Amino acid sequence: MRRARLGCVLLTIAFLVACGTSDSKPAPSSLSGNWSITLNRHAATDPQTFSGFLVQSGDTLSGSVILGDGCSGVGPVTGTLDGQNLNMTISEFGQDLNLAGTAPTGNGILSGGFSTLPGGCTAFPNTGTWVAQLVPPIHGTFHGTLTSARNGTTNVDGDLEQGDNTGASTAALTGAVTATIPQQFCNYLTTATISGSISGTHVTLNIFGPGGVQITQIEASTTPDATSMTGPYVFQGISNTCFGDQGVFQITFP
């Protein structure tokens, strides 16, 4: 009889534990990474974009973003994550931008509402909604084209690696790019290295030729899933016969 009662008690406990587990919400994935944050103000139609990196340690968030609402510069970010409830503050030279929202499970999109009082960046209070997209790290080989209106199209191959997330507003990019057959114009990319940075979906690529001479700086945009990027290029002249070129740089990963 005692064994039967003990068995019933254990079954009851197991049932209650199972029920409690089914009702609980899974914790969201880490929010560390490169984020593109868009603010939509109630009082205006033009969206504002902030971009930068967050670092999550337990239920605490820190990081930095490039400001996007009329202030030029970088603002530190602090925040907390309680379950799926997210609160962040972006400091804009003494004016705080407060964002509250929900962090979904997996690699979903963050969203919520924001508010700010008048201060150094805006002369009036603001409220509205916001969404944030996580941009995966740039990593690996790529292939693509240089398309010149004057000299046709040249195929390119290369590699690009994103540096560590330090909680800064940007992360470093390093790599190399080489022109492949067919060569339609001067071979600027016989031996070319890349150094640059990424913040949100904005990418800066500095391309250097032989001897470390800078050939061009490309201001490009990557897709939110970081599978491709595109931007205009302007090559500087490197000889009496290679006196410059301009067009569109476009690559895809892998």
DRENPA-3360 file (N, C-alpha, C; in nm, 2 decimals, always signed):
BEGIN
1 = MRRARLGC = +0.08/-0.12/+0.00/+0.00/+0.00/+0.00/+0.09/+0.13/+0.00 ~ +0.20/+0.12/+0.08/+0.28/+0.24/+0.09/+0.35/+0.26/-0.04 ~ +0.39/+0.15/-0.11/+0.46/+0.16/-0.24/+0.36/+0.22/-0.34 ~ +0.24/+0.18/-0.34/+0.14/+0.23/-0.43/+0.12/+0.38/-0.41 ~ +0.11/+0.43/-0.28/+0.09/+0.57/-0.25/+0.21/+0.65/-0.29 ~ +0.33/+0.59/-0.27/+0.46/+0.66/-0.31/+0.46/+0.68/-0.46 ~ +0.41/+0.57/-0.53/+0.41/+0.58/-0.68/+0.32/+0.69/-0.73 ~ +0.20/+0.70/-0.66/+0.11/+0.80/-0.70/+0.16/+0.94/-0.68;
9 = VLLTIAFL = +0.23/+0.96/-0.57/+0.29/+1.09/-0.53/+0.40/+1.13/-0.64 ~ +0.48/+1.03/-0.68/+0.59/+1.06/-0.78/+0.53/+1.09/-0.91 ~ +0.42/+1.02/-0.95/+0.35/+1.05/-1.08/+0.29/+1.19/-1.08 ~ +0.23/+1.23/-0.96/+0.18/+1.36/-0.95/+0.28/+1.47/-0.96 ~ +0.40/+1.45/-0.90/+0.51/+1.55/-0.91/+0.56/+1.56/-1.05 ~ +0.57/+1.44/-1.12/+0.62/+1.44/-1.25/+0.52/+1.52/-1.34 ~ +0.39/+1.50/-1.32/+0.29/+1.56/-1.40/+0.30/+1.71/-1.38 ~ +0.31/+1.76/-1.25/+0.32/+1.90/-1.23/+0.44/+1.96/-1.29;
17 = VACGTSDS = +0.56/+1.89/-1.28/+0.68/+1.95/-1.34/+0.66/+1.96/-1.49 ~ +0.61/+1.86/-1.55/+0.59/+1.86/-1.70/+0.50/+1.97/-1.74 ~ +0.39/+2.00/-1.66/+0.30/+2.11/-1.69/+0.37/+2.24/-1.68 ~ +0.45/+2.25/-1.57/+0.52/+2.38/-1.55/+0.62/+2.41/-1.66 ~ +0.68/+2.30/-1.71/+0.78/+2.32/-1.82/+0.71/+2.36/-1.95 ~ +0.59/+2.30/-1.98/+0.52/+2.34/-2.10/+0.47/+2.48/-2.10 ~ +0.44/+2.53/-1.98/+0.39/+2.67/-1.98/+0.50/+2.78/-1.98 ~ +0.63/+2.73/-1.95/+0.74/+2.83/-1.94/+0.78/+2.87/-2.08;
25 = KPAPSSLS = +0.83/+3.00/-2.10/+0.87/+3.04/-2.23/+1.02/+3.02/-2.24 ~ +1.07/+2.98/-2.35/+1.22/+2.96/-2.37/+1.29/+3.09/-2.36 ~ +1.41/+3.09/-2.31/+1.49/+3.22/-2.30/+1.54/+3.26/-2.44 ~ +1.54/+3.39/-2.47/+1.59/+3.43/-2.60/+1.74/+3.40/-2.62 ~ +1.78/+3.39/-2.74/+1.92/+3.37/-2.77/+2.00/+3.50/-2.73 ~ +2.14/+3.48/-2.73/+2.22/+3.59/-2.69/+2.20/+3.71/-2.79 ~ +2.20/+3.83/-2.74/+2.18/+3.95/-2.82/+2.32/+4.01/-2.86 ~ +2.43/+3.94/-2.83/+2.56/+3.99/-2.87/+2.57/+3.99/-3.02;
33 = GNWSITLN = +2.61/+4.10/-3.08/+2.63/+4.10/-3.23/+2.61/+4.24/-3.29 ~ +2.61/+4.24/-3.42/+2.60/+4.36/-3.50/+2.45/+4.39/-3.53 ~ +2.40/+4.51/-3.49/+2.26/+4.54/-3.50/+2.24/+4.66/-3.58 ~ +2.13/+4.66/-3.66/+2.08/+4.77/-3.73/+1.95/+4.81/-3.67 ~ +1.94/+4.93/-3.61/+1.82/+4.97/-3.54/+1.75/+5.08/-3.61 ~ +1.62/+5.07/-3.64/+1.54/+5.17/-3.71/+1.43/+5.22/-3.62 ~ +1.43/+5.36/-3.60/+1.33/+5.43/-3.52/+1.23/+5.49/-3.62 ~ +1.10/+5.47/-3.59/+0.99/+5.54/-3.66/+0.92/+5.63/-3.56;
41 = RHAATDPQ = +0.94/+5.76/-3.58/+0.88/+5.86/-3.49/+0.74/+5.88/-3.52 ~ +0.66/+5.90/-3.41/+0.51/+5.93/-3.43/+0.50/+6.06/-3.50 ~ +0.59/+6.16/-3.47/+0.57/+6.30/-3.52/+0.64/+6.32/-3.65 ~ +0.70/+6.22/-3.72/+0.76/+6.24/-3.84/+0.76/+6.11/-3.93 ~ +0.77/+6.13/-4.06/+0.76/+6.01/-4.15/+0.90/+5.95/-4.18 ~ +1.01/+6.03/-4.16/+1.14/+5.98/-4.20/+1.20/+5.89/-4.08 ~ +1.23/+5.77/-4.12/+1.29/+5.68/-4.01/+1.44/+5.72/-3.98 ~ +1.48/+5.69/-3.86/+1.62/+5.71/-3.82/+1.69/+5.58/-3.79;
49 = TFSGFLVQ = +1.81/+5.57/-3.84/+1.88/+5.44/-3.83/+2.00/+5.46/-3.74 ~ +2.01/+5.37/-3.64/+2.13/+5.36/-3.56/+2.20/+5.22/-3.59 ~ +2.33/+5.21/-3.57/+2.39/+5.08/-3.60/+2.51/+5.07/-3.51 ~ +2.54/+4.94/-3.47/+2.65/+4.92/-3.38/+2.64/+4.78/-3.32 ~ +2.73/+4.76/-3.22/+2.74/+4.63/-3.16/+2.70/+4.62/-3.02 ~ +2.63/+4.51/-2.98/+2.59/+4.49/-2.84/+2.66/+4.37/-2.79 ~ +2.69/+4.37/-2.66/+2.75/+4.25/-2.59/+2.66/+4.22/-2.47 ~ +2.62/+4.09/-2.47/+2.53/+4.05/-2.36/+2.62/+3.96/-2.26;
57 = SGDTLSGS = +2.61/+4.00/-2.13/+2.67/+3.92/-2.03/+2.57/+3.89/-1.92 ~ +2.52/+3.77/-1.92/+2.40/+3.74/-1.83/+2.28/+3.81/-1.87 ~ +2.22/+3.89/-1.78/+2.11/+3.97/-1.82/+2.14/+4.12/-1.84 ~ +2.27/+4.15/-1.86/+2.31/+4.29/-1.88/+2.36/+4.31/-2.03 ~ +2.33/+4.42/-2.08/+2.37/+4.46/-2.22/+2.46/+4.58/-2.21 ~ +2.56/+4.58/-2.30/+2.64/+4.70/-2.32/+2.68/+4.71/-2.47 ~ +2.74/+4.82/-2.51/+2.78/+4.84/-2.65/+2.79/+4.98/-2.69 ~ +2.79/+5.00/-2.82/+2.80/+5.14/-2.88/+2.73/+5.14/-3.01;
65 = VILGDGCS = +2.67/+5.25/-3.05/+2.60/+5.26/-3.18/+2.64/+5.40/-3.24 ~ +2.64/+5.40/-3.37/+2.65/+5.53/-3.45/+2.52/+5.59/-3.44 ~ +2.51/+5.72/-3.40/+2.38/+5.79/-3.38/+2.32/+5.82/-3.51 ~ +2.19/+5.82/-3.51/+2.12/+5.84/-3.64/+2.00/+5.94/-3.63 ~ +1.99/+6.03/-3.53/+1.88/+6.12/-3.53/+1.92/+6.26/-3.52 ~ +2.02/+6.30/-3.61/+2.06/+6.44/-3.61/+2.19/+6.46/-3.54 ~ +2.23/+6.37/-3.45/+2.36/+6.38/-3.38/+2.46/+6.30/-3.46 ~ +2.58/+6.36/-3.48/+2.69/+6.29/-3.54/+2.78/+6.24/-3.43;
73 = GVGPVTGT = +2.81/+6.12/-3.43/+2.90/+6.06/-3.33/+2.85/+5.92/-3.29 ~ +2.91/+5.88/-3.18/+2.88/+5.75/-3.12/+2.83/+5.76/-2.98 ~ +2.72/+5.68/-2.95/+2.66/+5.68/-2.82/+2.67/+5.54/-2.75 ~ +2.71/+5.54/-2.63/+2.72/+5.41/-2.55/+2.58/+5.36/-2.53 ~ +2.57/+5.23/-2.52/+2.44/+5.16/-2.49/+2.45/+5.08/-2.36 ~ +2.35/+5.09/-2.28/+2.34/+5.00/-2.16/+2.20/+4.94/-2.16 ~ +2.18/+4.83/-2.10/+2.05/+4.77/-2.10/+2.04/+4.64/-2.01 ~ +1.92/+4.59/-2.00/+1.89/+4.47/-1.93/+1.79/+4.38/-2.00;
81 = LDGQNLNM = +1.80/+4.25/-1.98/+1.71/+4.16/-2.04/+1.66/+4.07/-1.93 ~ +1.53/+4.08/-1.90/+1.46/+4.01/-1.80/+1.36/+3.91/-1.87 ~ +1.41/+3.78/-1.88/+1.33/+3.69/-1.96/+1.33/+3.74/-2.11 ~ +1.22/+3.77/-2.16/+1.21/+3.83/-2.30/+1.18/+3.98/-2.30 ~ +1.18/+4.04/-2.18/+1.16/+4.18/-2.17/+1.29/+4.26/-2.18 ~ +1.30/+4.35/-2.27/+1.42/+4.42/-2.31/+1.41/+4.56/-2.28 ~ +1.51/+4.62/-2.21/+1.52/+4.77/-2.19/+1.66/+4.81/-2.22 ~ +1.67/+4.91/-2.31/+1.80/+4.97/-2.35/+1.79/+5.12/-2.34;
89 = TISEFGQD = +1.91/+5.18/-2.31/+1.93/+5.32/-2.31/+2.05/+5.36/-2.40 ~ +2.03/+5.45/-2.50/+2.13/+5.50/-2.58/+2.16/+5.64/-2.53 ~ +2.28/+5.67/-2.49/+2.32/+5.80/-2.44/+2.37/+5.89/-2.55 ~ +2.30/+6.00/-2.57/+2.33/+6.09/-2.68/+2.38/+6.23/-2.63 ~ +2.50/+6.23/-2.58/+2.56/+6.35/-2.53/+2.47/+6.41/-2.42 ~ +2.43/+6.33/-2.32/+2.35/+6.37/-2.21/+2.20/+6.36/-2.23 ~ +2.16/+6.33/-2.35/+2.02/+6.31/-2.38/+2.00/+6.16/-2.40 ~ +1.91/+6.10/-2.31/+1.89/+5.95/-2.32/+1.77/+5.91/-2.41;
97 = LNLAGTAP = +1.80/+5.82/-2.49/+1.70/+5.76/-2.58/+1.67/+5.62/-2.52 ~ +1.54/+5.61/-2.47/+1.50/+5.48/-2.40/+1.42/+5.39/-2.49 ~ +1.46/+5.27/-2.50/+1.39/+5.17/-2.59/+1.35/+5.05/-2.50 ~ +1.22/+5.02/-2.51/+1.17/+4.90/-2.44/+1.10/+4.81/-2.54 ~ +1.11/+4.68/-2.52/+1.06/+4.59/-2.62/+1.07/+4.45/-2.58 ~ +1.06/+4.36/-2.68/+1.06/+4.21/-2.65/+1.17/+4.15/-2.73 ~ +1.24/+4.06/-2.67/+1.35/+3.98/-2.74/+1.29/+3.85/-2.77 ~ +1.27/+3.81/-2.90/+1.22/+3.68/-2.94/+1.32/+3.57/-2.92;
105 = TGNGILSG = +1.28/+3.45/-2.92/+1.37/+3.34/-2.92/+1.43/+3.32/-3.06 ~ +1.55/+3.26/-3.07/+1.61/+3.24/-3.19/+1.67/+3.38/-3.24 ~ +1.70/+3.38/-3.37/+1.75/+3.50/-3.43/+1.65/+3.59/-3.50 ~ +1.55/+3.63/-3.42/+1.44/+3.70/-3.47/+1.47/+3.85/-3.47 ~ +1.37/+3.93/-3.49/+1.38/+4.08/-3.50/+1.33/+4.14/-3.37 ~ +1.41/+4.22/-3.31/+1.37/+4.30/-3.19/+1.28/+4.41/-3.23 ~ +1.18/+4.44/-3.14/+1.09/+4.55/-3.16/+1.03/+4.60/-3.03 ~ +0.98/+4.72/-3.04/+0.92/+4.78/-2.92/+0.89/+4.93/-2.94;
113 = GFSTLPGG = +0.88/+5.00/-2.83/+0.86/+5.15/-2.84/+0.97/+5.22/-2.78 ~ +0.99/+5.35/-2.82/+1.10/+5.43/-2.76/+1.04/+5.57/-2.72 ~ +1.12/+5.64/-2.64/+1.09/+5.77/-2.60/+1.21/+5.85/-2.56 ~ +1.21/+5.98/-2.58/+1.32/+6.06/-2.54/+1.27/+6.20/-2.51 ~ +1.33/+6.27/-2.41/+1.30/+6.40/-2.37/+1.39/+6.50/-2.46 ~ +1.35/+6.63/-2.46/+1.44/+6.73/-2.53/+1.58/+6.73/-2.48 ~ +1.67/+6.75/-2.56/+1.81/+6.75/-2.52/+1.91/+6.80/-2.63 ~ +2.03/+6.75/-2.62/+2.13/+6.79/-2.71/+2.11/+6.75/-2.86;
121 = CTAFPNTG = +2.04/+6.64/-2.88/+2.02/+6.59/-3.02/+1.89/+6.64/-3.08 ~ +1.78/+6.65/-3.00/+1.65/+6.69/-3.05/+1.60/+6.79/-2.95 ~ +1.54/+6.90/-3.01/+1.49/+7.01/-2.93/+1.35/+6.98/-2.88 ~ +1.29/+6.87/-2.90/+1.15/+6.84/-2.86/+1.15/+6.69/-2.82 ~ +1.05/+6.65/-2.74/+1.03/+6.51/-2.70/+0.99/+6.42/-2.82 ~ +1.03/+6.30/-2.82/+1.00/+6.21/-2.93/+0.95/+6.08/-2.87 ~ +0.85/+6.02/-2.94/+0.81/+5.88/-2.91/+0.78/+5.81/-3.04 ~ +0.78/+5.68/-3.04/+0.76/+5.60/-3.16/+0.78/+5.46/-3.14;
129 = TWVAQLVP = +0.80/+5.39/-3.25/+0.83/+5.24/-3.25/+0.97/+5.22/-3.30 ~ +1.03/+5.10/-3.27/+1.16/+5.07/-3.33/+1.16/+4.92/-3.36 ~ +1.25/+4.88/-3.45/+1.28/+4.75/-3.49/+1.43/+4.73/-3.50 ~ +1.48/+4.62/-3.47/+1.63/+4.59/-3.48/+1.65/+4.46/-3.55 ~ +1.74/+4.46/-3.65/+1.78/+4.34/-3.72/+1.93/+4.30/-3.69 ~ +1.95/+4.18/-3.66/+2.08/+4.13/-3.63/+2.15/+4.09/-3.77 ~ +2.26/+4.15/-3.79/+2.34/+4.12/-3.91/+2.45/+4.02/-3.88 ~ +2.44/+3.90/-3.95/+2.54/+3.80/-3.92/+2.69/+3.85/-3.95;
137 = PIHGTFHG = +2.79/+3.79/-3.89/+2.93/+3.83/-3.92/+2.96/+3.80/-4.07 ~ +3.04/+3.89/-4.12/+3.10/+3.87/-4.26/+3.22/+3.76/-4.24 ~ +3.21/+3.66/-4.32/+3.31/+3.55/-4.31/+3.32/+3.47/-4.43 ~ +3.45/+3.46/-4.48/+3.47/+3.36/-4.59/+3.50/+3.42/-4.72 ~ +3.50/+3.33/-4.82/+3.53/+3.37/-4.96/+3.41/+3.44/-5.03 ~ +3.45/+3.52/-5.13/+3.34/+3.58/-5.21/+3.38/+3.58/-5.36 ~ +3.28/+3.60/-5.44/+3.31/+3.62/-5.58/+3.21/+3.73/-5.63 ~ +3.25/+3.81/-5.73/+3.17/+3.92/-5.78/+3.22/+3.98/-5.90;
145 = TLTSARNG = +3.18/+4.11/-5.92/+3.22/+4.19/-6.04/+3.25/+4.33/-6.01 ~ +3.34/+4.39/-6.09/+3.36/+4.53/-6.11/+3.30/+4.57/-6.24 ~ +3.19/+4.65/-6.24/+3.12/+4.68/-6.36/+3.15/+4.83/-6.39 ~ +3.22/+4.86/-6.50/+3.26/+4.99/-6.54/+3.18/+5.03/-6.66 ~ +3.12/+5.15/-6.66/+3.04/+5.20/-6.77/+3.13/+5.22/-6.89 ~ +3.26/+5.24/-6.87/+3.35/+5.27/-6.98/+3.43/+5.14/-7.03 ~ +3.46/+5.05/-6.93/+3.55/+4.95/-6.96/+3.49/+4.81/-6.94 ~ +3.36/+4.80/-6.93/+3.30/+4.66/-6.92/+3.31/+4.60/-6.78;
153 = TTNVDGDL = +3.31/+4.47/-6.77/+3.29/+4.40/-6.64/+3.42/+4.31/-6.62 ~ +3.47/+4.32/-6.50/+3.58/+4.23/-6.46/+3.53/+4.14/-6.34 ~ +3.56/+4.02/-6.35/+3.52/+3.93/-6.24/+3.63/+3.93/-6.13 ~ +3.58/+3.92/-6.00/+3.68/+3.92/-5.89/+3.65/+3.81/-5.79 ~ +3.75/+3.76/-5.73/+3.74/+3.67/-5.62/+3.82/+3.72/-5.50 ~ +3.78/+3.67/-5.38/+3.85/+3.72/-5.26/+3.80/+3.66/-5.14 ~ +3.85/+3.71/-5.02/+3.80/+3.67/-4.89/+3.79/+3.79/-4.80 ~ +3.70/+3.78/-4.70/+3.68/+3.89/-4.61/+3.64/+3.83/-4.47;
161 = EQGDNTGA = +3.71/+3.88/-4.37/+3.69/+3.83/-4.24/+3.65/+3.95/-4.14 ~ +3.55/+3.93/-4.06/+3.51/+4.03/-3.96/+3.58/+4.00/-3.83 ~ +3.63/+4.11/-3.76/+3.70/+4.10/-3.64/+3.61/+4.07/-3.52 ~ +3.66/+4.07/-3.40/+3.59/+4.04/-3.28/+3.49/+4.15/-3.25 ~ +3.38/+4.11/-3.18/+3.29/+4.21/-3.12/+3.34/+4.26/-2.99 ~ +3.38/+4.38/-2.99/+3.43/+4.44/-2.86/+3.33/+4.54/-2.80 ~ +3.21/+4.54/-2.86/+3.11/+4.64/-2.80/+3.13/+4.78/-2.86 ~ +3.22/+4.79/-2.96/+3.24/+4.92/-3.03/+3.13/+4.94/-3.13;
169 = STAALTGA = +3.12/+5.06/-3.19/+3.02/+5.09/-3.29/+3.05/+5.02/-3.42 ~ +3.17/+4.98/-3.44/+3.21/+4.91/-3.56/+3.30/+4.79/-3.53 ~ +3.31/+4.70/-3.63/+3.41/+4.59/-3.62/+3.50/+4.59/-3.74 ~ +3.62/+4.55/-3.73/+3.72/+4.55/-3.84/+3.69/+4.45/-3.94 ~ +3.72/+4.48/-4.06/+3.72/+4.38/-4.18/+3.86/+4.38/-4.24 ~ +3.90/+4.26/-4.27/+4.03/+4.24/-4.34/+4.01/+4.13/-4.44 ~ +4.09/+4.14/-4.55/+4.09/+4.04/-4.65/+4.17/+4.07/-4.77 ~ +4.14/+4.02/-4.89/+4.21/+4.04/-5.01/+4.11/+4.02/-5.13;
177 = VTATIPQQ = +4.14/+4.08/-5.24/+4.06/+4.07/-5.36/+4.15/+4.06/-5.49 ~ +4.12/+3.98/-5.58/+4.20/+3.96/-5.70/+4.11/+3.96/-5.82 ~ +4.15/+4.03/-5.93/+4.07/+4.03/-6.05/+4.10/+3.90/-6.13 ~ +4.00/+3.84/-6.18/+4.01/+3.71/-6.26/+3.98/+3.74/-6.40 ~ +4.01/+3.64/-6.49/+3.98/+3.65/-6.63/+3.82/+3.66/-6.65 ~ +3.77/+3.75/-6.74/+3.84/+3.83/-6.83/+3.88/+3.96/-6.77 ~ +4.00/+4.01/-6.81/+4.05/+4.14/-6.77/+4.00/+4.24/-6.88 ~ +3.91/+4.33/-6.84/+3.86/+4.42/-6.94/+3.93/+4.56/-6.94;
185 = FCNYLTTA = +4.00/+4.59/-6.83/+4.08/+4.71/-6.83/+4.20/+4.70/-6.73 ~ +4.26/+4.80/-6.70/+4.39/+4.80/-6.63/+4.37/+4.71/-6.50 ~ +4.47/+4.63/-6.48/+4.47/+4.53/-6.37/+4.50/+4.60/-6.24 ~ +4.41/+4.67/-6.18/+4.43/+4.74/-6.05/+4.44/+4.64/-5.94 ~ +4.39/+4.52/-5.96/+4.38/+4.42/-5.85/+4.47/+4.30/-5.86 ~ +4.59/+4.32/-5.92/+4.68/+4.21/-5.93/+4.71/+4.15/-5.79 ~ +4.75/+4.24/-5.70/+4.77/+4.20/-5.56/+4.70/+4.31/-5.47 ~ +4.59/+4.29/-5.43/+4.51/+4.39/-5.35/+4.47/+4.34/-5.22;
193 = TISGSISG = +4.49/+4.42/-5.12/+4.44/+4.38/-4.98/+4.33/+4.47/-4.94 ~ +4.25/+4.43/-4.84/+4.13/+4.50/-4.80/+4.14/+4.52/-4.65 ~ +4.12/+4.64/-4.60/+4.10/+4.67/-4.46/+3.98/+4.77/-4.45 ~ +3.89/+4.75/-4.35/+3.78/+4.83/-4.34/+3.70/+4.81/-4.22 ~ +3.57/+4.84/-4.22/+3.49/+4.82/-4.10/+3.34/+4.80/-4.14 ~ +3.26/+4.75/-4.04/+3.12/+4.73/-4.07/+3.04/+4.78/-3.94 ~ +2.93/+4.84/-3.97/+2.84/+4.88/-3.86/+2.70/+4.87/-3.91 ~ +2.62/+4.78/-3.86/+2.49/+4.75/-3.91/+2.51/+4.69/-4.05;
201 = THVTLNIF = +2.44/+4.75/-4.15/+2.46/+4.70/-4.29/+2.55/+4.79/-4.37 ~ +2.61/+4.89/-4.30/+2.70/+4.98/-4.37/+2.84/+4.93/-4.37 ~ +2.91/+4.92/-4.48/+3.05/+4.87/-4.49/+3.14/+4.97/-4.56 ~ +3.26/+4.99/-4.50/+3.36/+5.07/-4.56/+3.48/+4.97/-4.60 ~ +3.52/+4.97/-4.72/+3.63/+4.89/-4.77/+3.74/+4.98/-4.83 ~ +3.86/+4.97/-4.77/+3.98/+5.04/-4.82/+4.06/+4.94/-4.89 ~ +4.08/+4.96/-5.02/+4.16/+4.86/-5.11/+4.29/+4.92/-5.14 ~ +4.40/+4.84/-5.11/+4.54/+4.88/-5.13/+4.60/+4.79/-5.23;
209 = GPGGVQIT = +4.68/+4.85/-5.33/+4.75/+4.77/-5.43/+4.89/+4.74/-5.39 ~ +4.97/+4.70/-5.48/+5.11/+4.68/-5.46/+5.18/+4.80/-5.39 ~ +5.27/+4.77/-5.29/+5.34/+4.87/-5.22/+5.26/+4.94/-5.12 ~ +5.14/+4.90/-5.10/+5.05/+4.96/-5.00/+4.98/+5.09/-5.04 ~ +4.98/+5.11/-5.17/+4.92/+5.23/-5.22/+4.76/+5.21/-5.23 ~ +4.69/+5.31/-5.17/+4.54/+5.29/-5.17/+4.49/+5.32/-5.31 ~ +4.41/+5.22/-5.35/+4.35/+5.23/-5.48/+4.21/+5.30/-5.48 ~ +4.13/+5.27/-5.37/+4.00/+5.32/-5.36/+3.94/+5.30/-5.22;
217 = QIEASTTP = +3.84/+5.37/-5.19/+3.76/+5.35/-5.07/+3.62/+5.33/-5.11 ~ +3.56/+5.21/-5.08/+3.42/+5.18/-5.13/+3.33/+5.19/-5.01 ~ +3.23/+5.27/-5.02/+3.12/+5.28/-4.92/+3.01/+5.19/-4.97 ~ +2.99/+5.07/-4.91/+2.90/+4.97/-4.96/+2.79/+4.94/-4.86 ~ +2.69/+4.87/-4.90/+2.58/+4.82/-4.81/+2.57/+4.67/-4.83 ~ +2.56/+4.60/-4.72/+2.54/+4.46/-4.72/+2.39/+4.43/-4.70 ~ +2.35/+4.32/-4.75/+2.21/+4.27/-4.72/+2.20/+4.23/-4.58 ~ +2.08/+4.24/-4.52/+2.07/+4.21/-4.37/+2.11/+4.07/-4.34;
225 = DATSMTGP = +2.11/+3.97/-4.43/+2.16/+3.84/-4.40/+2.31/+3.82/-4.43 ~ +2.38/+3.93/-4.47/+2.52/+3.94/-4.50/+2.56/+3.84/-4.61 ~ +2.48/+3.81/-4.71/+2.52/+3.72/-4.81/+2.57/+3.80/-4.94 ~ +2.55/+3.93/-4.94/+2.60/+4.00/-5.06/+2.62/+4.15/-5.02 ~ +2.70/+4.22/-5.09/+2.72/+4.37/-5.07/+2.74/+4.44/-5.20 ~ +2.71/+4.56/-5.21/+2.73/+4.64/-5.33/+2.76/+4.79/-5.30 ~ +2.83/+4.85/-5.38/+2.87/+4.99/-5.37/+2.95/+5.05/-5.48 ~ +2.95/+5.18/-5.50/+3.02/+5.24/-5.61/+3.17/+5.25/-5.58;
233 = YVFQGISN = +3.26/+5.24/-5.68/+3.40/+5.25/-5.66/+3.45/+5.36/-5.76 ~ +3.56/+5.42/-5.72/+3.64/+5.51/-5.80/+3.78/+5.48/-5.78 ~ +3.85/+5.42/-5.89/+3.99/+5.39/-5.88/+4.07/+5.51/-5.91 ~ +4.18/+5.53/-5.83/+4.27/+5.63/-5.86/+4.37/+5.59/-5.97 ~ +4.43/+5.68/-6.04/+4.52/+5.64/-6.15/+4.65/+5.59/-6.08 ~ +4.71/+5.48/-6.15/+4.83/+5.42/-6.09/+4.94/+5.42/-6.19 ~ +4.92/+5.47/-6.31/+5.03/+5.48/-6.41/+4.98/+5.57/-6.53 ~ +5.07/+5.59/-6.62/+5.03/+5.68/-6.74/+4.93/+5.61/-6.83;
241 = TCFGDQGV = +4.92/+5.48/-6.82/+4.82/+5.41/-6.90/+4.70/+5.37/-6.82 ~ +4.71/+5.35/-6.69/+4.60/+5.32/-6.60/+4.57/+5.45/-6.52 ~ +4.48/+5.53/-6.58/+4.46/+5.67/-6.52/+4.33/+5.68/-6.45 ~ +4.27/+5.57/-6.41/+4.15/+5.57/-6.33/+4.03/+5.50/-6.39 ~ +3.93/+5.47/-6.30/+3.81/+5.41/-6.35/+3.71/+5.42/-6.24 ~ +3.58/+5.40/-6.28/+3.47/+5.41/-6.18/+3.36/+5.32/-6.23 ~ +3.28/+5.27/-6.13/+3.17/+5.18/-6.16/+3.11/+5.13/-6.03 ~ +3.06/+5.00/-6.04/+2.99/+4.94/-5.93/+3.06/+4.81/-5.89;
249 = FQITFP = +3.09/+4.80/-5.76/+3.15/+4.68/-5.70/+3.04/+4.60/-5.64 ~ +3.03/+4.47/-5.67/+2.92/+4.38/-5.62/+2.98/+4.24/-5.60 ~ +2.96/+4.19/-5.47/+3.01/+4.06/-5.44/+2.90/+3.98/-5.36 ~ +2.92/+3.85/-5.37/+2.83/+3.76/-5.29/+2.91/+3.66/-5.22 ~ +2.86/+3.61/-5.10/+2.93/+3.50/-5.02/+2.84/+3.38/-5.03 ~ +2.90/+3.26/-5.05/+3.04/+3.23/-5.06/+3.08/+3.25/-5.21;
% end
